[in-house]
Amino acid sequence: MRMSRHARNAARRVRVPPGPVYEALREATPHDLDEAGNTRYTVIIYGERYRVIVARDDPHFIISFHPRRKG
């Protein structure tokens, strides 16, 4: 898998290395689709929830990664 610069920087800001992101994504089921048709996942890494968006045309490319609000 590969991560966009945006996704890598976002993961780095919350101190999550790429390995756990890839591992969590392997086990995840798709949550829904965004406006562009990209697959959105909600994964749990280190006990925190994160939203991961994967490219529609390249399922091995992570477009975006960001923390989800608690609740």
C-alpha positions as a Python dict, from the first residue, in 0.01 Angstrom:
ca = {
    (1, 'M'): (0, 0, 0),
    (2, 'R'): (98, 361, -51),
    (3, 'M'): (-7, 681, 121),
    (4, 'S'): (-46, 1027, -30),
    (5, 'R'): (166, 1304, 116),
    (6, 'H'): (-149, 1444, 278),
    (7, 'A'): (-226, 1110, 448),
    (8, 'R'): (136, 1056, 560),
    (9, 'N'): (155, 1403, 712),
    (10, 'A'): (-181, 1363, 887),
    (11, 'A'): (-73, 1029, 1036),
    (12, 'R'): (260, 1177, 1142),
    (13, 'R'): (80, 1464, 1322),
    (14, 'V'): (-107, 1218, 1543),
    (15, 'R'): (203, 994, 1580),
    (16, 'V'): (68, 692, 1391),
    (17, 'P'): (326, 514, 1172),
    (18, 'P'): (215, 370, 836),
    (19, 'G'): (244, 4, 945),
    (20, 'P'): (-51, 6, 1188),
    (21, 'V'): (-261, 198, 933),
    (22, 'Y'): (-199, -70, 668),
    (23, 'E'): (-267, -349, 918),
    (24, 'A'): (-593, -196, 1043),
    (25, 'L'): (-708, -135, 687),
    (26, 'R'): (-648, -499, 593),
    (27, 'E'): (-896, -604, 862),
    (28, 'A'): (-1152, -327, 802),
    (29, 'T'): (-1476, -337, 610),
    (30, 'P'): (-1581, -37, 399),
    (31, 'H'): (-1792, 219, 584),
    (32, 'D'): (-1933, 412, 287),
    (33, 'L'): (-1832, 615, -20),
    (34, 'D'): (-1742, 983, -42),
    (35, 'E'): (-1878, 1224, -306),
    (36, 'A'): (-1612, 1115, -559),
    (37, 'G'): (-1682, 744, -510),
    (38, 'N'): (-1373, 672, -298),
    (39, 'T'): (-1410, 412, -24),
    (40, 'R'): (-1417, 538, 334),
    (41, 'Y'): (-1316, 320, 627),
    (42, 'T'): (-1330, 379, 1000),
    (43, 'V'): (-1046, 196, 1174),
    (44, 'I'): (-924, 173, 1532),
    (45, 'I'): (-551, 217, 1590),
    (46, 'Y'): (-403, 233, 1940),
    (47, 'G'): (-757, 261, 2080),
    (48, 'E'): (-844, 571, 1874),
    (49, 'R'): (-1083, 592, 1576),
    (50, 'Y'): (-955, 720, 1242),
    (51, 'R'): (-1113, 778, 901),
    (52, 'V'): (-915, 637, 607),
    (53, 'I'): (-1012, 717, 247),
    (54, 'V'): (-885, 485, -26),
    (55, 'A'): (-877, 575, -397),
    (56, 'R'): (-1157, 433, -610),
    (57, 'D'): (-931, 359, -907),
    (58, 'D'): (-635, 228, -700),
    (59, 'P'): (-742, 27, -392),
    (60, 'H'): (-380, 22, -269),
    (61, 'F'): (-353, 401, -239),
    (62, 'I'): (-461, 586, 77),
    (63, 'I'): (-577, 937, -10),
    (64, 'S'): (-662, 1071, 335),
    (65, 'F'): (-622, 983, 701),
    (66, 'H'): (-761, 1177, 996),
    (67, 'P'): (-886, 1126, 1351),
    (68, 'R'): (-1258, 1088, 1414),
    (69, 'R'): (-1433, 1280, 1687),
    (70, 'K'): (-1519, 1093, 2002),
    (71, 'G'): (-1876, 1008, 2053),
}
